Amino acid sequence: MRKEKVSLIKKFLLIFLQKLSKQSMESIPKQCLSKR
């Protein structure tokens, strides 16, 4: 693989992870609240 492609994939992964963490951070408290 080329270095450019690897860096692109890493950037994409970072953005994806950030979106995921944001969603999970928002959804986790709701789940905890609904469980109680």
MODELLER restraints for C-alpha pairs under 7 A, 6 or more apart:
rsr = mdl.restraints
at = mdl.atoms
